[in-house]
Amino acid sequence: MNEKLGLLQFTEGVDGATLTANARRLEALGYDTLWLPEVFGREPVATCGYLLAKTERLRIGSGILNVYARDAHSAAQAGNTLSEMSGGRFTLGLGVSHPVLVEPRGHAFQPPARKMREYLTAVRAVQVDGVRAPTPAPVIIAGHGPKLMQVAADLADGLFLYLQPAEKIAQARQLLGPEKEIHAVVRTVLCPDPRRARAVARAALGFYLQLPAYHRAWQAAGFSAADYADGGSDRLLDTIAPSGDAAALKQVVARYFAAGASHVSLYPIHPDDDYDPGRAGGLLWDWATLEALAPAG
């Protein structure tokens, strides 16, 4: 597989014109995919469609659509439509999210693997008659536990892994085989001072350090409850939010590719961003990191 580098980025920190310019700038730097989250603010499918129309080569992916927010038929229609209109540049990323994000919307959270298997089976059953897509949009599902990873192996085109050590990528590759996509999203801090970098990472990751799904994944990777308590241990932070200068971060990216990732997507933690307590991420685009690690650089 060709190694491909992407970016996961909240878009709400900029206006529409700046967002378009940023996507084009990312494309010029040689990045393969821009993933747009679904948590708050802009509706991601509409935003993906708009940015696909404003770019020429950049893939745009939903990273990650909440399966409770729309039914499987709607998700399949969106994916196939955007794939057709963009010449195959859209990736449909799907995830079961977390109870804290699902239940306030009025949904009852279900066992994740069962929910995703039923949903993805329904997505695959949607016919594409009348849609002359080059191919249906690739379907990538987010999942860290063994049951969701098995769903990806059985029904998806690939797996989306976030805040996981490189060793988890190797496990996923063994399960999924050599052909399916594995997208590793890696948080980075372009900062040579490890103490300052960890302080920034603790602020940025406070939301995720509270989530039981990540606790289970980290425990399976050899961490304990003490590692995600009180803002996270240095060992955990150095693993899930590595820091250093550009050369060090390039080595981090190389480790994920060596472990079996077909795609690595950066999710930089901007050292100057203001992370509100409990928020999922910052809004500043970290161009220092993106330019330093750019594929075209």
N, C-alpha and C positions, 0 to 999 in steps of 0.2 A: 504494500500500500504506500501511496505517496503521503508523506507527513504534511499536515495542514494546520495552520495556526489561525485561531479566531479570537473573538472578543465577546464576553457577556457584559452588557451595559444597560443600566437603567437610562431611559431617555428623558425623564421628566425634568432634569436639571437645565434643559436648554429649550429655546423656542423652536418652532418647526423649521425655519430657515437654517438655523444653526445645526439642527439635527441632520438635515439633508447635507449640509457642507461637511459635517463630521463623518457621515457615512461615505461620502466621496473621498474624503481624505484617507479614511481607513482602507478603502479600495485601492487608492494610489500607493499605499504602503505595502500592498501585496497580501493583506489578510484575506483568508478564505471565507469566513462566516462571521456575521454579526448576529448574536442571539439577543432577543428582547424578552425580558421577564414579564410575568403577569402577577402583580401584587396590588398595585395602586396606580392611579393616574391614567395614562393613555391606554386605550383598548389595543391589545397587541396585534390582533389579526389585521385590523385596519392600518396600523402603523407599519407592519411588515409589508403590506401591499403598496403603501405609498413609497416606502424606501426602495422596494424592488423596481418601481417605475422610475426612480431617480438615479439608479445606479446601472452599471452595465455588466459587471463580472462578479461582484460580491454576492455570495449566498446570504440569505436572510433566514433566520430560524426563530420559531417561537420557543423561548427558553425560560420557563416551560409553561405551556398552557395547562391550566387547572381543569381536570376532566369533570369536575363538579359544576363548572361554569357554563358548559354547553354540552348538548348531547353528542353522541358519537357520529350521527349522520351529519350534523352541522360541522364538526371538526373535519370529517372526511371531505365534505364539500369545500371547505375553506382551503384545505391542503391541496386538493386537486385543481381548484380554480387558480390559486396562486402559482402552482407549478406550471400550469398551462400558460398563464399570462406572462410569466417571467422566463420562459424557455427552460424550466427545470431548476430554477435557482432557489426554490423555497424548501425548507425542511420543517416538518411538522413535529415539534417536540411536545410530548405529553407527560403529565405527572399527576400523582394522586394528592399532592400538596400535604398539608398538615391539619389536624383538627382545629387548631387555633385560627387558621385562615379559612377553613371550610364551614365550620359550624355557624359563625356569625352571618353567613350568607343564607342560612336556613336549611342547610343540608345535614344529614346524619352521616358522619364519617364511617366508612365500611372497611373491612379488612383489606389492606392495600393490594395484595396480589390478586385476590378474587375480583376486586373492583376493576383493576387494570386489565385482567384477562378478559372479563366480560366486555369491557369497553373496547378493547383493541380488536376482539373478535367481531364486534359490531362495525367498527371502522373498516375492517378488511372486507366485510360483506357488502359495503356500499358500492353500487355499480357506477361506472364512470361514463356511461353512454352519453354521447353528445359533447363530451369534454375531450378535445383533442390534445391532451397533455402529452409531452414527450414520454413521460412516465408519471405514474402517481407520485405525489410527494413522498420522499423517504420519511418513515415514522421512527423517531428516536424516543425512547421512554427513559425517564429518570427513575433510578432505583439503586439502592445500596445493599439491601438485604438479599439473601439467597433466593427467596421466592420471587421477588420482582426481577431479579437478574435472570431467573429461569423463564419468566414471561417474555423478557427481551429476546432470549435465545430462541424461544418457540415461535413468537409472533411478530416481533419488531424487526426493523432494519438495523437497529443498533441501540446502544445504551449511553446514557448521559450520567456522568458521575461528578459529584461536587463535594469539595472539602474532604477528599479521601487521599490516603497515602498512595504512592506509586505501586506498592504491593497489591492494593486492591485492583488496580488496573490489570496487573498480571493475572490475578484470579479470574477477573472478568473475561480476559482474552482466552483463557483456557476453557471457560464455559461456553463462550459464544463462537469459538472457532476463528479461523483466520480471515474470513471474508467480511463479517459484519463490522459496522462502524462502532468505535468506542470513543466518545467525546469526554475528555477529562477537562473539567473546569478548574483552573488553578488560581487561587488568590495569591497575589504577590505584593510585596512592599519594596519599592525601589528606595532603599535606605541602608547605608552601610553600618549604621549604629544599631546593633541588635536590641538594645534596651528601648530606644525610641520606637523602633519598628514593632516590637511586641506591644508596646502601649497603644499604638495606633491600631494594631490588629485586634487587641482586646475590645476596643471601642467598636470596631467595625463588625465583629463577630458575636457581639453580645446576644443578638436575637437567636442565632443558630445554636449557641451554647446552651440554650434552654430547651431545645427540641428533643423529645425522646427518640425519634427516628435516628437522629445523628448520634445520640448516646449509644444506641445499640450497634451502629456501624463502627464507631470508634472502639467500643469494647471488643468487637470481633477482630479489630486490627491490633489489639494488645494494650489498649489504654484502659484506665480504670475511672471510676466516678470522680476521684480526686483530680483527674486531668481536666475535666470540664467544669469543675466547681470554681467559684471565686474568680471568674474571669478567664479561666483556662491556664493550664500549666505551661511553662516555657517549652517543654517537650512537645506538647500538642500543638501549640501555636507555631513552632518552628516547622512542624510537619504539614499543617493545613494552610499556613499563610507564610511561606518562606520569604526571607528578606535577603538583602545584600545589594551589591552593585550590579550593573548590567551583565557582567561576565558570570557572576554567581547565578543570576536568574536564568540565563541561557542554559546553564548546566542543569538547573531544576527542570526546565522544559524538556531538555534532552533525556532526562531520567524517565519522564512520563512516556515519551515516545519509545524509549528502549523497553519499557515495561509492557508495551503493546497497544498504546493509544494510537488510533488512526488520526485523530484530531486532538489538539490541545487548544483550549480557549482560555485566554487570560481573563482575569477579573481583578484588575489592579485595585489595591487599597491606596488611595491618594493620601500621602502623609499630611497634607494640609486640609483635608476634608473635615467637616464638622458632622460627626456621627451622633445623631440624637439617640438617647437611650431606647433600646428595644426596636430600633428601625433596622430593616433588612440590609441596607447598604447605602453607600454614598452616591452622590449624583454627579460629581466632577469627573470629567474625562481626563484620564492621566496620560497626557500625550508624551510626557517624558519617558514613561515606561513603554508606551506603544511604539514610539520612534526608536528607542534603544533596542527593542526586541523584534522589530519589524522584519518579516521575511525578505522584503526587498532591500533591506539594509546590509 
